Amino acid sequence: METYGPPIADYHFLLSEVLGFETAMSDIGEGNVDTDLAISILEEAGRFCADRLHPLNHSGDEEGSHLANGAVVTPMGFAHAYQQFAAGGWTSLSADPAYGGQGLPFILQLWLDEMLSAANLSFGLFPGLTRGAAEAIAAHGSEELKATYLPPMIRGEWTGAMALTEDSAGTDLALLKTKAEANGDGSYAVTGQKIFISSGDHDFGGNIIHLVLARLPDTPAGVKGISLFLVPKFVADADGEFTVRNGMSVGALEKKMGIHAQPTCVMNYDGATGWLLGEPNQGLAAMFTMMNAERLMVGIQGLGIAGAAYQQATAYAKERLQGRSANGTNGPVPIIQHADVRRMLLNIRAFVEAGRALAGWTALQLDRAHHHPDAAERAAADALVALLTPVVKASFTDFGFESAVQAQQVFGGHGYIREWGMEQYVRDARITQIYEGTNGVQALDLVGRKLPMANGEVVERYFALIAADVERSQGLLVAERTLAALDLLREVTASLRDAGGNAFGAAAVDYLRLFALVSLGWMWTRMAAAAREDSALHRGKRAVADFFAQRVLTQVHGLAASIAAGEAPIMAVDSADF
């Protein structure tokens, strides 16, 4: 297996030539963060991912996490690597300086997440979940809870986990049964069982802060009666030291298709002491602070795996000798000379490089939403992030899984053998389409909740941003094709405005993919317009932009036709006839 190579040259191209990074930083009062500083941080992060985490990826998958005397033992090297990760300051990169964070732009955090996911997805979940939990505590916790829990979480001494799912309550959280009762001292006793809890326990040392959804007594039925509680693995003793084991335990570790090194726990809460996070019966809203952060992160996981798989498949294709070339060259040739192999590699690259750009653009909007001095600008940027969150989560993970499968295919039979590592990418990528809200749920969220925001003004503003860029780049094939695809997307969007019920469900997944392809076409237009030089990087951008326009963006026509067919072909089959 090839050593992972962080995509630093691509990051530099995007920051300096495509995304207007320094202007964006100046707009939010962060003019001291320039491209050189950003690249130096990404280079250092990339070295850690390549040197420390990538070597643990295959061995961690082979060994897996396991239970010993009721406690989780992670694979060899993971605990030490996490301690090094925290010591390097990587857990505090984008966190609030008021609690010990570095307050650096979120675009650096998101691209760090890409490299973490590419190098070692199982490892990357530990800091990712901790960051999401910290953001929820920061947004909804009391001053006392924030002062107690945020500094050690941001330093990486403590970690976080999210406990939503129960055996009978997955997507439909209205069915959850975990209960919380007041202890009379401001704390609560939380009782119930949760499943699929990533990072629920580990052997890294320190506390583990669970955010647990539960019901208070005599609350409304359904999701309106759910509250959110902060439940630590250890609570404070008489001296204020966190040494007292709370009433929570790991009942089992899930046996999974992938991410074997990541401990996915069945958690039992037996009167565990917890504290209310946010208002009573408003737990779902509080949890969505964490969920939305995690959904962006999961999309980046799909991107990271696709990029890592592309690197491995490209290196293999340049070395593997098989067959003769189409021009009749005698003897075996590297398989990268075969058109079908090149097609698969270019499919992956067309997603990865445009996805990286779209992730960066979204991250800059998030920075704008948090830090722009004008409230109206903050609100506008926040709405764009909300619109794109289900798109990034679902499309990046769908394309990521498809990319992993295509990269595996490049290896032929060797791709099916564990020692080459390609089947691990396929297994690991698969969960990203499922957790943090399945991709079908993301698509329903897009068409049912995000398109109608502000009476459709948010999505129209997004479409206008795309149109303005592609119209400025006329003469480029990818710009012309993207503009035509945008017109088609606008027509389909208008047709869905009065739809509902099964019509939404029938159209949603195809619509999200159509939306994503147009968004990636926008990024390819911006990259192709910026790539004017005769360097290898710029030539590659122009060539892959043309490939995307002619071989990938063409999918929009089939998607639009499927959406136009409506619900009838889907609902016509009686349930008994399946």
C-alpha positions as semicolon CSV with decimal commas, in nm:
position;residue;x (nm);y (nm);z (nm)
1;M;0,000;0,000;0,000
2;E;0,121;0,349;-0,089
3;T;0,189;0,604;0,183
4;Y;-0,092;0,858;0,210
5;G;-0,008;1,189;0,043
6;P;-0,191;1,494;0,184
7;P;-0,334;1,709;-0,102
8;I;-0,146;2,024;-0,002
9;A;-0,094;2,152;-0,358
10;D;-0,469;2,132;-0,416
11;Y;-0,543;2,315;-0,091
12;H;-0,302;2,589;-0,193
13;F;-0,464;2,621;-0,537
14;L;-0,811;2,650;-0,383
15;L;-0,710;2,901;-0,116
16;S;-0,504;3,127;-0,338
17;E;-0,676;3,102;-0,677
18;V;-1,033;2,977;-0,641
19;L;-1,201;3,052;-0,308
20;G;-1,069;3,401;-0,232
21;F;-0,950;3,291;0,111
22;E;-0,766;3,605;0,217
23;T;-1,054;3,830;0,113
24;A;-1,295;3,605;0,304
25;M;-1,075;3,628;0,613
26;S;-1,053;4,006;0,585
27;D;-1,433;4,028;0,564
28;I;-1,471;3,857;0,901
29;G;-1,189;4,043;1,073
30;E;-0,932;3,762;1,050
31;G;-0,687;3,933;0,815
32;N;-0,393;3,795;1,015
33;V;-0,475;3,445;0,884
34;D;-0,327;3,441;0,534
35;T;-0,269;3,165;0,280
36;D;0,088;3,100;0,391
37;L;-0,020;3,044;0,752
38;A;-0,310;2,824;0,645
39;I;-0,088;2,606;0,426
40;S;0,175;2,569;0,697
41;I;-0,094;2,441;0,935
42;L;-0,234;2,201;0,676
43;E;0,116;2,074;0,593
44;E;0,185;1,994;0,956
45;A;-0,155;1,828;0,997
46;G;-0,094;1,628;0,680
47;R;0,238;1,502;0,810
48;F;0,074;1,376;1,128
49;C;-0,198;1,200;0,930
50;A;0,051;1,042;0,692
51;D;0,321;0,947;0,943
52;R;0,119;0,852;1,253
53;L;-0,237;0,767;1,154
54;H;-0,220;0,605;0,813
55;P;0,017;0,328;0,933
56;L;-0,244;0,238;1,200
57;N;-0,536;0,217;0,957
58;H;-0,487;-0,138;0,828
59;S;-0,357;-0,281;1,155
60;G;-0,640;-0,115;1,347
61;D;-0,892;-0,270;1,110
62;E;-0,735;-0,614;1,150
63;E;-0,715;-0,596;1,531
64;G;-1,034;-0,402;1,599
65;S;-1,154;-0,272;1,934
66;H;-1,266;-0,524;2,194
67;L;-1,408;-0,548;2,545
68;A;-1,197;-0,662;2,840
69;N;-1,363;-0,674;3,182
70;G;-1,635;-0,439;3,063
71;A;-1,395;-0,177;2,927
72;V;-1,303;-0,098;2,568
73;V;-0,951;-0,169;2,447
74;T;-0,867;0,007;2,122
75;P;-0,613;-0,133;1,871
76;M;-0,243;-0,107;1,942
77;G;-0,112;0,245;1,889
78;F;-0,444;0,428;1,894
79;A;-0,428;0,560;2,251
80;H;-0,073;0,689;2,209
81;A;-0,157;0,845;1,873
82;Y;-0,455;1,026;2,025
83;Q;-0,241;1,163;2,305
84;Q;0,006;1,290;2,043
85;F;-0,280;1,436;1,840
86;A;-0,405;1,629;2,144
87;A;-0,054;1,738;2,245
88;G;-0,006;1,880;1,896
89;G;-0,304;2,108;1,946
90;W;-0,516;1,948;1,675
91;T;-0,819;1,901;1,903
92;S;-0,836;2,278;1,961
93;L;-0,782;2,400;1,603
94;S;-1,115;2,577;1,540
95;A;-1,245;2,587;1,899
96;D;-1,341;2,902;2,091
97;P;-1,035;3,076;2,241
98;A;-1,247;3,160;2,548
99;Y;-1,217;2,792;2,646
100;G;-0,864;2,724;2,524
101;G;-0,924;2,688;2,151
102;Q;-0,714;2,840;1,874
103;G;-1,011;2,996;1,694
104;L;-0,868;2,922;1,348
105;P;-1,094;2,925;1,040
106;F;-1,330;2,632;1,000
107;I;-1,201;2,564;0,648
108;L;-0,878;2,439;0,808
109;Q;-1,080;2,218;1,042
110;L;-1,283;2,070;0,759
111;W;-0,978;1,994;0,548
112;L;-0,806;1,844;0,853
113;D;-1,114;1,622;0,882
114;E;-1,064;1,520;0,518
115;M;-0,706;1,415;0,583
116;L;-0,804;1,234;0,904
117;S;-1,073;1,042;0,718
118;A;-0,838;0,957;0,434
119;A;-0,564;0,837;0,667
120;N;-0,771;0,660;0,933
121;L;-1,150;0,702;0,947
122;S;-1,192;0,507;1,271
123;F;-0,947;0,737;1,449
124;G;-1,098;1,053;1,304
125;L;-1,432;0,982;1,469
126;F;-1,287;1,037;1,818
127;P;-1,193;1,405;1,775
128;G;-1,484;1,468;1,539
129;L;-1,747;1,355;1,788
130;T;-1,572;1,542;2,067
131;R;-1,582;1,863;1,869
132;G;-1,952;1,817;1,792
133;A;-2,033;1,754;2,158
134;A;-1,832;2,060;2,262
135;E;-2,022;2,276;2,013
136;A;-2,355;2,157;2,157
137;I;-2,239;2,230;2,512
138;A;-2,114;2,573;2,406
139;A;-2,446;2,655;2,241
140;H;-2,684;2,519;2,506
141;G;-2,497;2,459;2,832
142;S;-2,506;2,672;3,145
143;E;-2,201;2,883;3,225
144;E;-2,105;2,628;3,491
145;L;-2,126;2,334;3,250
146;K;-1,927;2,520;2,984
147;A;-1,656;2,620;3,232
148;T;-1,630;2,264;3,366
149;Y;-1,641;2,057;3,049
150;L;-1,525;2,263;2,752
151;P;-1,159;2,334;2,843
152;P;-1,058;1,967;2,894
153;M;-1,256;1,859;2,587
154;I;-1,091;2,125;2,371
155;R;-0,746;2,031;2,509
156;G;-0,815;1,671;2,411
157;E;-0,794;1,542;2,768
158;W;-1,163;1,443;2,759
159;T;-1,365;1,317;2,464
160;G;-1,731;1,324;2,363
161;A;-2,002;1,094;2,230
162;M;-2,358;1,133;2,106
163;A;-2,624;0,893;2,242
164;L;-2,946;0,914;2,042
165;T;-3,034;0,578;1,896
166;E;-3,226;0,301;2,071
167;D;-3,326;-0,043;1,952
168;S;-3,678;0,077;1,864
169;A;-3,592;0,441;1,796
170;G;-3,356;0,510;1,508
171;T;-3,463;0,779;1,263
172;D;-3,794;0,808;1,451
173;L;-3,670;0,948;1,781
174;A;-4,029;0,998;1,898
175;L;-4,016;0,631;2,002
176;L;-3,724;0,661;2,244
177;K;-3,774;0,526;2,597
178;T;-3,470;0,642;2,798
179;K;-3,589;0,833;3,106
180;A;-3,450;1,106;3,330
181;E;-3,571;1,192;3,678
182;A;-3,469;1,488;3,893
183;N;-3,235;1,408;4,183
184;G;-3,334;1,722;4,374
185;D;-2,990;1,884;4,354
186;G;-3,006;2,013;3,997
187;S;-2,886;1,684;3,849
188;Y;-3,088;1,401;3,696
189;A;-3,080;1,022;3,703
190;V;-3,072;0,888;3,347
191;T;-3,186;0,530;3,283
192;G;-3,205;0,343;2,955
193;Q;-3,007;0,174;2,680
194;K;-2,859;0,326;2,364
195;I;-2,713;0,144;2,065
196;F;-2,468;0,236;1,786
197;I;-2,277;0,479;2,012
198;S;-1,950;0,563;1,837
199;S;-1,662;0,640;2,076
200;G;-1,886;0,542;2,367
201;D;-1,583;0,413;2,556
202;H;-1,208;0,380;2,499
203;D;-0,873;0,345;2,674
204;F;-0,727;0,687;2,597
205;G;-0,765;0,803;2,957
206;G;-0,969;1,097;3,080
207;N;-1,342;1,151;3,091
208;I;-1,595;1,068;2,817
209;I;-1,885;1,313;2,793
210;H;-2,205;1,158;2,659
211;L;-2,488;1,375;2,530
212;V;-2,797;1,161;2,591
213;L;-3,154;1,213;2,470
214;A;-3,409;1,113;2,736
215;R;-3,761;1,190;2,858
216;L;-3,853;1,374;3,175
217;P;-4,165;1,256;3,363
218;D;-4,505;1,378;3,241
219;T;-4,376;1,531;2,919
220;P;-4,553;1,554;2,582
221;A;-4,554;1,248;2,358
222;G;-4,331;1,232;2,053
223;V;-4,025;1,445;1,989
224;K;-4,174;1,741;2,178
225;G;-4,110;1,557;2,505
226;I;-3,739;1,488;2,454
227;S;-3,464;1,658;2,656
228;L;-3,086;1,649;2,624
229;F;-2,856;1,557;2,913
230;L;-2,481;1,577;2,966
231;V;-2,378;1,246;3,122
232;P;-2,004;1,201;3,196
233;K;-1,828;0,869;3,246
234;F;-1,678;1,012;3,566
235;V;-1,836;1,262;3,805
236;A;-1,659;1,481;4,060
237;D;-1,558;1,358;4,404
238;A;-1,560;1,568;4,722
239;D;-1,241;1,742;4,611
240;G;-1,380;1,828;4,268
241;E;-1,168;1,567;4,090
242;F;-1,343;1,353;3,830
243;T;-1,269;1,012;3,980
244;V;-1,615;0,871;4,066
245;R;-1,746;0,619;3,811
246;N;-2,092;0,716;3,692
247;G;-2,378;0,469;3,653
248;M;-2,308;0,385;3,291
249;S;-2,143;0,085;3,127
250;V;-2,070;-0,076;2,793
251;G;-2,306;-0,368;2,740
252;A;-2,146;-0,485;2,415
253;L;-1,953;-0,374;2,109
254;E;-2,137;-0,389;1,778
255;K;-1,990;-0,632;1,524
256;K;-1,979;-0,425;1,212
257;M;-1,906;-0,434;0,841
258;G;-1,638;-0,165;0,871
259;I;-1,467;0,092;1,096
260;H;-1,352;-0,202;1,310
261;A;-1,106;0,007;1,511
262;Q;-1,382;0,245;1,621
263;P;-1,567;0,116;1,931
264;T;-1,938;0,130;1,848
265;C;-2,101;0,061;2,182
266;V;-2,423;-0,057;2,335
267;M;-2,442;0,179;2,633
268;N;-2,639;0,111;2,951
269;Y;-2,734;0,405;3,172
270;D;-2,843;0,283;3,517
271;G;-2,949;0,595;3,705
272;A;-2,643;0,773;3,566
273;T;-2,600;1,127;3,693
274;G;-2,652;1,387;3,424
275;W;-2,728;1,756;3,380
276;L;-2,989;1,915;3,156
277;L;-2,839;2,075;2,847
278;G;-3,065;2,350;2,722
279;E;-3,434;2,379;2,804
280;P;-3,662;2,090;2,910
281;N;-3,839;1,924;2,615
282;Q;-3,610;2,105;2,369
283;G;-3,355;1,827;2,346
284;L;-3,391;1,758;1,977
285;A;-3,319;2,119;1,887
286;A;-3,014;2,117;2,115
287;M;-2,893;1,785;1,975
288;F;-2,921;1,916;1,620
289;T;-2,643;2,162;1,699
290;M;-2,420;1,857;1,724
291;M;-2,598;1,662;1,450
292;N;-2,555;1,934;1,188
293;A;-2,186;1,965;1,268
294;E;-2,151;1,588;1,244
295;R;-2,339;1,573;0,913
296;L;-2,087;1,805;0,752
297;M;-1,807;1,597;0,903
298;V;-1,959;1,272;0,771
299;G;-1,977;1,419;0,421
300;I;-1,607;1,498;0,450
301;Q;-1,546;1,138;0,555
302;G;-1,683;1,025;0,219
303;L;-1,457;1,277;0,046
304;G;-1,152;1,165;0,242
305;I;-1,201;0,797;0,167
306;A;-1,253;0,872;-0,203
307;G;-0,931;1,073;-0,213
308;A;-0,731;0,805;-0,035
309;A;-0,872;0,529;-0,258
310;Y;-0,789;0,737;-0,566
311;Q;-0,427;0,772;-0,459
312;Q;-0,390;0,396;-0,410
313;A;-0,568;0,306;-0,735
314;T;-0,370;0,557;-0,943
315;A;-0,036;0,431;-0,809
316;Y;-0,140;0,072;-0,877
317;A;-0,264;0,153;-1,229
318;K;0,071;0,308;-1,320
319;E;0,262;-0,002;-1,208
320;R;0,034;-0,298;-1,290
321;L;0,120;-0,448;-1,630
322;Q;-0,167;-0,620;-1,812
323;G;-0,273;-0,652;-2,174
324;R;-0,182;-0,443;-2,475
325;S;-0,278;-0,086;-2,546
326;A;-0,541;0,003;-2,804
327;N;-0,273;0,142;-3,039
328;G;-0,120;-0,204;-3,067
329;T;0,184;-0,161;-2,843
330;N;0,340;-0,504;-2,795
331;G;0,376;-0,666;-2,457
332;P;0,201;-0,584;-2,132
333;V;0,141;-0,216;-2,060
334;P;0,050;-0,033;-1,741
335;I;-0,326;-0,059;-1,702
336;I;-0,356;0,319;-1,679
337;Q;-0,327;0,310;-2,058
338;H;-0,662;0,127;-2,081
339;A;-0,958;0,357;-2,141
340;D;-1,188;0,189;-1,888
341;V;-0,933;0,217;-1,608
342;R;-0,881;0,585;-1,691
343;R;-1,260;0,632;-1,689
344;M;-1,285;0,496;-1,335
345;L;-0,995;0,702;-1,207
346;L;-1,127;1,019;-1,367
347;N;-1,475;0,958;-1,221
348;I;-1,319;0,953;-0,875
349;R;-1,095;1,254;-0,934
350;A;-1,383;1,456;-1,082
351;F;-1,570;1,415;-0,755
352;V;-1,278;1,451;-0,514
353;E;-1,135;1,777;-0,645
354;A;-1,471;1,950;-0,691
355;G;-1,595;1,811;-0,358
356;R;-1,288;1,950;-0,185
357;A;-1,363;2,291;-0,336
358;L;-1,732;2,282;-0,239
359;A;-1,639;2,175;0,114
360;G;-1,401;2,469;0,136
361;W;-1,663;2,713;0,006
362;T;-1,917;2,582;0,259
363;A;-1,664;2,613;0,541
364;L;-1,597;2,976;0,450
365;Q;-1,972;3,040;0,468
366;L;-1,974;2,885;0,815
367;D;-1,690;3,114;0,922
368;R;-1,891;3,403;0,781
369;A;-2,202;3,291;0,970
370;H;-2,011;3,286;1,298
371;H;-1,787;3,590;1,268
372;H;-1,904;3,848;1,014
373;P;-1,968;4,183;1,186
374;D;-2,301;4,235;1,006
375;A;-2,596;4,037;1,145
376;A;-2,768;4,018;0,806
377;E;-2,455;3,874;0,646
378;R;-2,425;3,620;0,928
379;A;-2,786;3,510;0,880
380;A;-2,750;3,484;0,503
381;A;-2,437;3,271;0,530
382;D;-2,595;3,050;0,796
383;A;-2,892;2,983;0,568
384;L;-2,661;2,875;0,285
385;V;-2,482;2,633;0,519
386;A;-2,818;2,491;0,629
387;L;-2,916;2,443;0,265
388;L;-2,591;2,266;0,178
389;T;-2,558;2,047;0,488
390;P;-2,783;1,761;0,366
391;V;-2,630;1,792;0,017
392;V;-2,274;1,758;0,144
393;K;-2,363;1,476;0,382
394;A;-2,556;1,263;0,134
395;S;-2,390;1,331;-0,200
396;F;-2,033;1,321;-0,070
397;T;-2,094;0,988;0,101
398;D;-2,276;0,842;-0,200
399;F;-1,999;0,956;-0,435
400;G;-1,742;0,850;-0,176
401;F;-1,874;0,495;-0,160
402;E;-1,901;0,476;-0,539
403;S;-1,543;0,603;-0,563
404;A;-1,416;0,340;-0,319
405;V;-1,585;0,066;-0,524
406;Q;-1,437;0,197;-0,849
407;A;-1,090;0,223;-0,695
408;Q;-1,126;-0,135;-0,573
409;Q;-1,225;-0,236;-0,928
410;V;-0,903;-0,089;-1,067
411;F;-0,716;-0,346;-0,856
412;G;-0,916;-0,635;-1,001
413;G;-0,885;-0,947;-0,787
414;H;-0,623;-0,783;-0,565
415;G;-0,885;-0,527;-0,467
416;Y;-1,086;-0,805;-0,305
417;I;-0,791;-0,924;-0,095
418;R;-0,750;-0,768;0,246
419;E;-0,376;-0,705;0,236
420;W;-0,414;-0,441;-0,038
421;G;-0,647;-0,231;0,176
422;M;-0,901;-0,148;-0,093
423;E;-1,183;-0,360;0,048
424;Q;-1,142;-0,175;0,378
425;Y;-1,216;0,154;0,205
426;V;-1,537;0,003;0,067
427;R;-1,642;-0,134;0,407
428;D;-1,552;0,184;0,593
429;A;-1,720;0,413;0,339
430;R;-2,050;0,226;0,359
431;I;-2,141;0,348;0,708
432;T;-2,113;0,712;0,604
433;Q;-2,429;0,672;0,394
434;I;-2,616;0,546;0,701
435;Y;-2,515;0,719;1,023
436;E;-2,600;1,074;1,132
437;G;-2,924;1,041;0,936
438;T;-2,946;0,810;0,636
439;N;-2,899;0,964;0,294
440;G;-3,267;0,915;0,216
441;V;-3,350;1,124;0,523
442;Q;-3,102;1,391;0,408
443;A;-3,275;1,406;0,070
444;L;-3,616;1,445;0,235
445;D;-3,471;1,719;0,454
446;L;-3,347;1,902;0,144
447;V;-3,676;1,894;-0,050
448;G;-3,911;1,915;0,248
449;R;-3,737;2,163;0,477
450;K;-3,448;2,338;0,306
451;L;-3,600;2,432;-0,031
452;P;-3,895;2,614;0,135
453;M;-3,668;2,819;0,368
454;A;-3,763;3,188;0,353
455;N;-4,026;3,104;0,090
456;G;-3,761;2,965;-0,142
457;E;-3,539;3,272;-0,130
458;V;-3,237;3,085;0,008
459;V;-3,220;2,829;-0,271
460;E;-3,281;3,099;-0,533
461;R;-2,995;3,303;-0,390
462;Y;-2,772;2,996;-0,411
463;F;-2,873;2,939;-0,773
464;A;-2,798;3,306;-0,846
465;L;-2,446;3,268;-0,706
466;I;-2,384;2,973;-0,937
467;A;-2,530;3,153;-1,238
468;A;-2,317;3,462;-1,181
469;D;-1,994;3,261;-1,179
470;V;-2,069;3,038;-1,477
471;E;-2,194;3,330;-1,687
472;R;-1,863;3,507;-1,626
473;S;-1,681;3,200;-1,756
474;Q;-1,855;3,155;-2,090
475;G;-1,627;2,994;-2,345
476;L;-1,542;2,714;-2,106
477;L;-1,721;2,390;-2,187
478;V;-1,785;2,314;-1,820
479;A;-1,940;2,659;-1,771
480;E;-2,179;2,613;-2,063
481;R;-2,281;2,265;-1,951
482;T;-2,322;2,374;-1,589
483;L;-2,541;2,667;-1,688
484;A;-2,767;2,432;-1,886
485;A;-2,778;2,191;-1,593
486;L;-2,865;2,479;-1,359
487;D;-3,158;2,576;-1,582
488;L;-3,278;2,215;-1,561
489;L;-3,237;2,216;-1,182
490;R;-3,440;2,533;-1,156
491;E;-3,720;2,376;-1,359
492;V;-3,724;2,065;-1,141
493;T;-3,715;2,276;-0,824
494;A;-4,018;2,473;-0,940
495;S;-4,204;2,149;-1,015
496;L;-4,149;2,027;-0,657
497;R;-4,280;2,341;-0,486
498;D;-4,640;2,221;-0,481
499;A;-4,559;1,853;-0,430
500;G;-4,599;1,663;-0,104
501;G;-4,634;1,322;0,054
502;N;-4,511;1,039;-0,166
503;A;-4,415;1,281;-0,442
504;F;-4,141;1,422;-0,218
505;G;-4,024;1,075;-0,123
506;A;-4,020;0,961;-0,486
507;A;-3,817;1,260;-0,604
508;A;-3,591;1,338;-0,308
509;V;-3,285;1,117;-0,366
510;D;-3,267;1,191;-0,739
511;Y;-3,319;1,561;-0,671
512;L;-3,035;1,576;-0,417
513;R;-2,795;1,411;-0,662
514;L;-2,902;1,652;-0,935
515;F;-2,847;1,944;-0,697
516;A;-2,504;1,808;-0,603
517;L;-2,391;1,759;-0,963
518;V;-2,478;2,119;-1,049
519;S;-2,290;2,236;-0,738
520;L;-1,983;2,032;-0,838
521;G;-2,011;2,173;-1,190
522;W;-2,002;2,521;-1,035
523;M;-1,679;2,435;-0,854
524;W;-1,527;2,287;-1,170
525;T;-1,615;2,608;-1,353
526;R;-1,440;2,817;-1,090
527;M;-1,134;2,590;-1,095
528;A;-1,112;2,576;-1,475
529;A;-1,144;2,955;-1,496
530;A;-0,858;2,995;-1,247
531;A;-0,632;2,736;-1,414
532;R;-0,477;2,953;-1,687
533;E;-0,113;2,850;-1,665
534;D;0,079;2,574;-1,841
535;S;0,166;2,394;-1,517
536;A;0,081;2,028;-1,458
537;L;-0,170;2,124;-1,190
538;H;-0,351;2,374;-1,412
539;R;-0,349;2,146;-1,717
540;G;-0,496;1,871;-1,503
541;K;-0,772;2,098;-1,374
542;R;-0,876;2,201;-1,724
543;A;-0,874;1,843;-1,851
544;V;-1,073;1,699;-1,560
545;A;-1,322;1,989;-1,585
546;D;-1,388;1,886;-1,947
547;F;-1,421;1,522;-1,842
548;F;-1,673;1,620;-1,574
549;A;-1,873;1,826;-1,822
550;Q;-1,889;1,550;-2,084
551;R;-1,898;1,228;-1,882
552;V;-2,043;1,309;-1,536
553;L;-2,267;1,615;-1,558
554;T;-2,468;1,439;-1,829
555;Q;-2,635;1,239;-1,549
556;V;-2,861;1,538;-1,480
557;H;-3,085;1,457;-1,775
558;G;-3,161;1,106;-1,655
559;L;-3,222;1,230;-1,302
560;A;-3,464;1,496;-1,423
561;A;-3,653;1,236;-1,628
562;S;-3,681;1,007;-1,326
563;I;-3,814;1,291;-1,111
564;A;-4,067;1,386;-1,380
565;A;-4,206;1,030;-1,375
566;G;-4,339;1,108;-1,029
567;E;-4,461;0,870;-0,763
568;A;-4,690;0,654;-0,976
569;P;-4,433;0,393;-1,092
570;I;-4,314;0,355;-0,732
571;M;-4,650;0,336;-0,556
572;A;-4,826;0,123;-0,820
573;V;-4,698;-0,205;-0,675
574;D;-4,913;-0,327;-0,388
575;S;-4,726;-0,386;-0,062
576;A;-4,835;-0,750;-0,064
577;D;-4,675;-0,801;-0,405
578;F;-4,321;-0,724;-0,290
